[in-house]
Amino acid sequence: MNKNYYITTPIYYPSAKPHMGHAYSSIIADFFARFKKIDGYNVYFLTGTDEHGLKIQRSAEKLDKDPKEFCDEISKTFEDLTKTLNLSNNDFIRTTEDRHKVSVQNLWNILEDNKQIYLSKYSGWYSVSDEAFYNEDEVEEKDGSKVSMSSGSIVEWVEEESFFFKLSEWEKPLLDFYEKNKNFILPESRRNEVISFVKSGLKDLSVSRKTFSWGVKVPSDDNHVVYVWLDALTNYLSSLKYPDVNNELYKNFWPADLHIIGKDILRFHAVYWPAFLLAAKIEPPKRVYGHGWILSGDEKMSKSKGNILDPLEIINVYGLDPLRYYLLKEVSFGNDGNISEEKLENCINSDLANNFGNLCQRVLSFAEKNCSSMIPDHNFTEEDLAILNSITDTDKIRTIIDNQDINQYMNFIVDKLFASNKYFNDQEPWKKKDDKLRLNTIVYTALELIRKITILLYPVMPQTSVKVLNIFNIKENLIDFSSLKNNEILEKEIKINKLDILFKKIDK
């Protein structure tokens, strides 16, 4: 079994500082990366910034800045966000780096050598905001301007010499690829969207621009720069030192296991990207998951609408792990999610303070008073084993993860938290002081439940989970998902370390 795992976030476009949508994608990717790590995988986790294109050039010009200077400043805010979000990424790539330019130009040369690129003239609609070309039937009139029907972004008419990729030749191969790899695009609704789009007919794709200069030069004609999406998508290869396909990174991690992206860039990842790769005789990634938008009110967040939710502000008030937990639990993965401070506060109070935090504090407090803060002896009953064994089916949990069913995973955790609190209540250890072994067994069982649930929570709330597992002297590098199968990890008479209050209830 291959125990290597390559996961990526979208390659973020740094035309403005990051918002909650960027944070959401990154947290999702980090969740899967951390789970795979504790399940024994060698994980490679990539994020970064896409820094070329007309939109960047114009944004820099407005501020009277050099495009590279502008990108340096904005890209740093994205790199800083990876640290603020406590991401476990291995690499942060920037498309302005030389290593990336080498990869892009190499891929271009292969496509050209394979006669997949030709020179012609482009005339049609182009969105600077989306960095995307649109057909006539994808554009509508709105408020006196032509806009993209899918994104609402203003489009402008472009006529210029351009290199084209023979996308039309890849209509049937792509449909065959989707049929053979039914889980290449998830969720299913996105898969259906893509198949419908491809079946409607693919036209050759303009893959260079001549009217601006901010981008990777076309190797065969430096009057052109490579279209930003052919450029940007190649980051998934350039981080693995492509075109050196014999290096260990590339051999171990390509093809990528999972691209986490927003639904607005699905076409680029699920149509253009596999077509480029197939045309270059490179194996496509195994899966593209297009999640929904994080909404502010009923609208997608955007700078132009002035409805940006700043993740840094939320984290400063409520903390990082509560935000991670809330986004993973309350947003239906794959669908749009409307978030609010009120919902976040309710989630902190009900799930974190009253459920998880309460379980930890009451069990540890009882153990301190009645077991001298030591792991006690035990003699399990069927009732004890029943609840412990409800968290031993690691194969089932792995399947949930491999299906990217985050909500089922979170619901499983919440169910086990409620069941554990109920177990402790129903067993009433405070009434068992005359039966020391039974009292000890209840405490031991409750401590094992805390250990198991905290391991499950580690990909969700890593900082909090490390604190809780420290009570058992389980360090972060020793967290082992497979240990859930064992109901007796905790050793008798080992000291239980103190735990500060995890979550303070928010007064409303």
FITOR-846986 format. One line per 2 residues: their letters; for each residue x, y, z of C-alpha. Coordinates in steps of 0.2 Angstrom, whole numbers, plus 5000, padded with zeros to 4 digits. Layout:
% residues N
a) X:Y:Z ~ ...
***
This chain:
% residues 508
mn) 5000:5000:5000 ~ 5006:5017:4995
kn) 5008:5028:5011 ~ 5013:5044:5002
yy) 4999:5057:5001 ~ 5000:5074:4992
it) 4987:5087:4995 ~ 4985:5105:4989
tp) 4975:5121:4993 ~ 4970:5132:4978
iy) 4984:5143:4972 ~ 4978:5160:4980
yp) 4978:5175:4969 ~ 4985:5190:4979
sa) 4977:5205:4972 ~ 4970:5209:4990
kp) 4973:5203:5007 ~ 4966:5185:5012
hm) 4948:5183:5018 ~ 4938:5169:5026
gh) 4936:5160:5010 ~ 4955:5158:5009
ay) 4956:5153:5027 ~ 4942:5140:5024
ss) 4951:5131:5010 ~ 4967:5131:5019
ii) 4959:5124:5035 ~ 4950:5110:5025
ad) 4967:5105:5017 ~ 4976:5105:5034
ff) 4962:5094:5041 ~ 4965:5081:5028
ar) 4984:5083:5029 ~ 4985:5081:5048
fk) 4973:5066:5048 ~ 4984:5057:5035
ki) 4999:5061:5045 ~ 4993:5053:5061
dg) 4987:5038:5051 ~ 5005:5035:5046
yn) 5006:5043:5029 ~ 5021:5053:5022
vy) 5011:5069:5018 ~ 5016:5083:5006
fl) 5005:5098:5009 ~ 5007:5113:4997
tg) 4999:5130:4997 ~ 5005:5146:4989
td) 5001:5161:4978 ~ 4997:5164:4960
eh) 5006:5181:4956 ~ 5005:5184:4937
gl) 4991:5191:4925 ~ 4983:5207:4920
ki) 4974:5209:4936 ~ 4990:5209:4946
qr) 4998:5221:4934 ~ 4983:5233:4935
sa) 4982:5232:4954 ~ 5001:5237:4955
ek) 4999:5251:4943 ~ 4985:5259:4953
ld) 4997:5260:4968 ~ 5011:5265:4957
kd) 5021:5250:4962 ~ 5031:5237:4952
pk) 5021:5221:4950 ~ 5034:5211:4959
ef) 5035:5223:4974 ~ 5016:5223:4975
cd) 5016:5203:4975 ~ 5030:5203:4988
ei) 5019:5213:5000 ~ 5002:5204:4997
sk) 5010:5186:4996 ~ 5017:5189:5013
tf) 5000:5191:5020 ~ 4995:5174:5013
ed) 5011:5166:5020 ~ 5008:5174:5037
lt) 4991:5167:5037 ~ 4998:5149:5035
kt) 5006:5152:5051 ~ 4991:5160:5060
ln) 4980:5146:5054 ~ 4993:5134:5061
ls) 4994:5125:5044 ~ 5006:5110:5043
nn) 5011:5114:5025 ~ 5028:5108:5018
df) 5030:5121:5005 ~ 5023:5138:5001
ir) 5026:5141:4982 ~ 5025:5158:4973
tt) 5023:5158:4954 ~ 5036:5172:4953
ed) 5050:5160:4959 ~ 5062:5154:4946
rh) 5059:5136:4950 ~ 5041:5138:4945
kv) 5045:5147:4929 ~ 5057:5133:4923
sv) 5042:5121:4926 ~ 5030:5131:4916
qn) 5041:5134:4901 ~ 5046:5115:4901
lw) 5027:5110:4901 ~ 5024:5123:4887
ni) 5039:5116:4877 ~ 5032:5098:4878
le) 5014:5104:4873 ~ 5022:5113:4858
dn) 5033:5098:4854 ~ 5017:5087:4855
kq) 5009:5099:4842 ~ 4996:5104:4855
iy) 4999:5123:4853 ~ 4997:5134:4838
ls) 4998:5153:4834 ~ 4982:5161:4829
ky) 4971:5177:4834 ~ 4960:5178:4848
sg) 4944:5188:4848 ~ 4931:5186:4862
wy) 4926:5191:4880 ~ 4939:5191:4894
sv) 4937:5194:4912 ~ 4952:5202:4920
sd) 4944:5199:4938 ~ 4942:5180:4934
ea) 4957:5179:4923 ~ 4946:5169:4911
fy) 4939:5168:4893 ~ 4921:5167:4891
ne) 4910:5161:4876 ~ 4896:5172:4869
de) 4883:5161:4877 ~ 4892:5163:4894
ve) 4890:5182:4894 ~ 4875:5193:4897
ek) 4871:5212:4898 ~ 4869:5219:4916
dg) 4868:5237:4921 ~ 4875:5243:4904
sk) 4890:5231:4905 ~ 4894:5214:4899
vs) 4897:5202:4913 ~ 4900:5183:4915
ms) 4884:5174:4919 ~ 4894:5162:4931
sg) 4904:5175:4941 ~ 4895:5191:4938
si) 4912:5199:4934 ~ 4914:5212:4920
ve) 4921:5206:4904 ~ 4929:5215:4890
wv) 4931:5212:4872 ~ 4949:5207:4867
ee) 4957:5205:4850 ~ 4975:5200:4849
es) 4987:5187:4842 ~ 4988:5172:4854
ff) 4994:5155:4855 ~ 4980:5142:4857
fk) 4980:5125:4866 ~ 4970:5111:4856
ls) 4957:5109:4870 ~ 4944:5104:4857
ew) 4954:5088:4853 ~ 4952:5082:4872
ek) 4933:5082:4873 ~ 4932:5063:4871
pl) 4948:5059:4880 ~ 4942:5069:4895
ld) 4924:5061:4895 ~ 4933:5044:4894
fy) 4944:5049:4909 ~ 4929:5055:4919
ek) 4920:5039:4916 ~ 4935:5028:4921
nk) 4939:5039:4936 ~ 4922:5042:4943
nf) 4928:5050:4959 ~ 4940:5062:4950
il) 4928:5076:4953 ~ 4918:5078:4969
pe) 4905:5081:4975 ~ 4894:5073:4962
sr) 4885:5089:4958 ~ 4901:5097:4953
rn) 4906:5081:4943 ~ 4889:5083:4934
ev) 4892:5101:4930 ~ 4909:5098:4922
is) 4903:5083:4912 ~ 4889:5094:4905
fv) 4901:5108:4901 ~ 4913:5096:4892
ks) 4898:5088:4882 ~ 4892:5105:4876
gl) 4908:5106:4866 ~ 4925:5112:4870
kd) 4934:5126:4860 ~ 4952:5128:4858
ls) 4959:5138:4873 ~ 4969:5154:4871
vs) 4985:5151:4882 ~ 4995:5167:4879
rk) 4993:5186:4881 ~ 5002:5199:4871
tf) 4995:5215:4877 ~ 5003:5215:4894
sw) 5020:5208:4901 ~ 5018:5202:4919
gv) 5019:5184:4917 ~ 5031:5169:4912
kv) 5038:5172:4895 ~ 5033:5160:4881
ps) 5049:5151:4878 ~ 5047:5151:4859
dd) 5041:5169:4858 ~ 5045:5181:4872
nh) 5032:5194:4865 ~ 5019:5183:4873
vv) 5017:5178:4891 ~ 5009:5162:4896
yv) 4990:5162:4901 ~ 4989:5164:4919
wl) 4980:5148:4922 ~ 4992:5137:4912
da) 5005:5146:4922 ~ 4996:5144:4939
lt) 4991:5126:4938 ~ 5009:5120:4935
ny) 5013:5125:4953 ~ 5007:5108:4958
ls) 5021:5101:4948 ~ 5035:5114:4951
sl) 5034:5111:4970 ~ 5039:5093:4966
ky) 5055:5099:4956 ~ 5047:5096:4939
pd) 5054:5094:4926 ~ 5066:5083:4935
vn) 5054:5068:4936 ~ 5067:5056:4943
ne) 5069:5066:4960 ~ 5061:5058:4975
ly) 5048:5071:4978 ~ 5040:5069:4961
kn) 5042:5050:4961 ~ 5034:5049:4978
fw) 5020:5062:4977 ~ 5014:5064:4959
pa) 5000:5062:4954 ~ 4992:5072:4968
dl) 4980:5064:4979 ~ 4968:5078:4982
hi) 4966:5096:4975 ~ 4955:5106:4987
ig) 4948:5121:4977 ~ 4933:5133:4978
kd) 4919:5129:4965 ~ 4922:5145:4956
il) 4939:5138:4949 ~ 4932:5120:4945
rf) 4933:5122:4926 ~ 4952:5126:4927
ha) 4956:5111:4938 ~ 4944:5098:4931
vy) 4944:5102:4913 ~ 4959:5113:4908
wp) 4972:5105:4920 ~ 4969:5086:4916
af) 4968:5091:4897 ~ 4985:5100:4899
ll) 4993:5085:4908 ~ 4985:5072:4896
aa) 4992:5081:4881 ~ 5009:5082:4890
ki) 5008:5063:4894 ~ 5008:5067:4912
ep) 4996:5057:4924 ~ 4982:5069:4930
pk) 4979:5071:4949 ~ 4968:5058:4958
rv) 4954:5070:4964 ~ 4948:5087:4963
yg) 4936:5093:4976 ~ 4926:5109:4973
hg) 4919:5115:4989 ~ 4906:5129:4991
wi) 4908:5147:4995 ~ 4909:5155:5013
ls) 4895:5168:5012 ~ 4893:5184:5021
gd) 4875:5187:5022 ~ 4869:5178:5006
ek) 4883:5184:4995 ~ 4900:5177:4991
ms) 4914:5188:4999 ~ 4923:5200:4988
ks) 4933:5216:4989 ~ 4922:5225:4977
kg) 4906:5221:4987 ~ 4915:5226:5003
ni) 4908:5211:5013 ~ 4925:5203:5017
ld) 4926:5194:5034 ~ 4943:5195:5041
pl) 4949:5178:5048 ~ 4962:5187:5059
ei) 4949:5198:5067 ~ 4939:5182:5071
in) 4954:5173:5078 ~ 4959:5187:5089
vy) 4942:5187:5097 ~ 4938:5169:5098
gl) 4954:5159:5095 ~ 4960:5149:5081
dp) 4954:5131:5086 ~ 4936:5137:5089
lr) 4936:5144:5072 ~ 4943:5128:5064
yy) 4930:5118:5073 ~ 4916:5129:5068
ll) 4920:5129:5049 ~ 4923:5111:5049
ke) 4907:5106:5058 ~ 4894:5119:5053
vs) 4898:5122:5035 ~ 4891:5108:5024
fg) 4906:5103:5014 ~ 4903:5105:4996
nd) 4890:5117:4998 ~ 4890:5136:5002
gn) 4890:5141:5020 ~ 4884:5156:5028
is) 4894:5160:5044 ~ 4890:5172:5058
ee) 4897:5177:5075 ~ 4881:5172:5083
kl) 4882:5154:5076 ~ 4901:5153:5081
en) 4897:5158:5099 ~ 4883:5146:5100
ci) 4895:5132:5093 ~ 4908:5137:5106
ns) 4896:5136:5120 ~ 4887:5120:5115
dl) 4900:5109:5108 ~ 4916:5115:5115
an) 4913:5122:5132 ~ 4898:5112:5137
nf) 4902:5096:5128 ~ 4921:5093:5125
gn) 4927:5105:5138 ~ 4915:5099:5151
lc) 4919:5081:5149 ~ 4938:5084:5151
qr) 4936:5095:5166 ~ 4923:5084:5176
vl) 4933:5068:5173 ~ 4950:5075:5177
sf) 4943:5084:5193 ~ 4935:5068:5199
ae) 4951:5058:5195 ~ 4961:5071:5205
kn) 4950:5069:5220 ~ 4947:5050:5220
cs) 4962:5043:5211 ~ 4976:5055:5216
sm) 4978:5061:5198 ~ 4984:5044:5193
ip) 4979:5032:5179 ~ 4968:5019:5190
dh) 4966:5001:5188 ~ 4951:4994:5179
nf) 4941:4979:5176 ~ 4929:4982:5161
te) 4911:4977:5160 ~ 4901:4974:5144
ed) 4894:4992:5146 ~ 4912:4999:5147
la) 4918:4989:5132 ~ 4902:4994:5122
il) 4906:5013:5122 ~ 4925:5010:5120
ns) 4922:4999:5105 ~ 4911:5011:5097
it) 4927:5021:5093 ~ 4938:5006:5087
dt) 4932:5005:5069 ~ 4947:5014:5061
dk) 4943:5007:5043 ~ 4926:5015:5044
ir) 4933:5032:5049 ~ 4946:5030:5035
ti) 4933:5028:5022 ~ 4924:5043:5029
id) 4940:5053:5026 ~ 4944:5046:5009
nq) 4926:5051:5004 ~ 4930:5068:5010
di) 4914:5067:5021 ~ 4919:5080:5034
nq) 4902:5082:5041 ~ 4900:5064:5044
ym) 4917:5064:5053 ~ 4912:5079:5064
nf) 4895:5071:5068 ~ 4904:5055:5073
iv) 4914:5065:5086 ~ 4900:5075:5092
dk) 4890:5059:5095 ~ 4904:5051:5104
lf) 4906:5067:5115 ~ 4888:5066:5120
as) 4889:5047:5123 ~ 4904:5049:5134
nk) 4896:5063:5145 ~ 4881:5052:5146
yf) 4891:5037:5151 ~ 4900:5046:5165
nd) 4883:5053:5171 ~ 4874:5036:5170
qe) 4888:5027:5179 ~ 4888:5039:5193
pw) 4906:5035:5200 ~ 4903:5047:5214
kk) 4891:5034:5221 ~ 4904:5020:5220
kd) 4916:5025:5234 ~ 4912:5009:5242
dk) 4917:4999:5226 ~ 4934:5006:5222
lr) 4938:4995:5208 ~ 4921:5000:5199
ln) 4925:5018:5203 ~ 4942:5016:5195
ti) 4936:5007:5180 ~ 4923:5021:5176
vy) 4937:5034:5178 ~ 4949:5024:5167
ta) 4935:5021:5154 ~ 4931:5040:5153
le) 4950:5044:5152 ~ 4952:5032:5137
li) 4936:5040:5129 ~ 4945:5057:5131
rk) 4961:5050:5123 ~ 4952:5043:5108
it) 4940:5058:5105 ~ 4955:5070:5106
il) 4965:5060:5093 ~ 4950:5062:5082
ly) 4949:5080:5086 ~ 4968:5083:5082
pv) 4965:5086:5063 ~ 4951:5098:5068
mp) 4959:5107:5083 ~ 4978:5103:5084
qt) 4983:5116:5097 ~ 4969:5111:5109
sv) 4971:5092:5106 ~ 4990:5093:5110
kv) 4985:5101:5127 ~ 4973:5088:5131
ln) 4984:5073:5126 ~ 4998:5081:5136
if) 4988:5076:5152 ~ 4993:5058:5147
ni) 5011:5063:5141 ~ 5006:5059:5123
ke) 5017:5071:5113 ~ 5011:5078:5096
nl) 5023:5067:5086 ~ 5017:5051:5095
id) 4998:5054:5090 ~ 4993:5038:5082
fs) 4976:5035:5074 ~ 4978:5016:5074
sl) 4979:5017:5093 ~ 4960:5019:5093
kn) 4958:5001:5091 ~ 4966:4998:5108
ne) 4955:5001:5123 ~ 4970:5000:5135
il) 4983:5012:5130 ~ 4984:5021:5146
ek) 4996:5013:5159 ~ 4991:5011:5177
ei) 4998:5023:5190 ~ 5005:5035:5177
ki) 5003:5053:5183 ~ 4989:5063:5175
nk) 4995:5081:5171 ~ 4984:5096:5175
ld) 4973:5104:5161 ~ 4968:5122:5161
il) 4950:5126:5156 ~ 4950:5124:5137
fk) 4935:5135:5132 ~ 4927:5148:5142
ki) 4908:5149:5140 ~ 4903:5165:5131
dk) 4890:5175:5140 ~ 4876:5181:5128
***
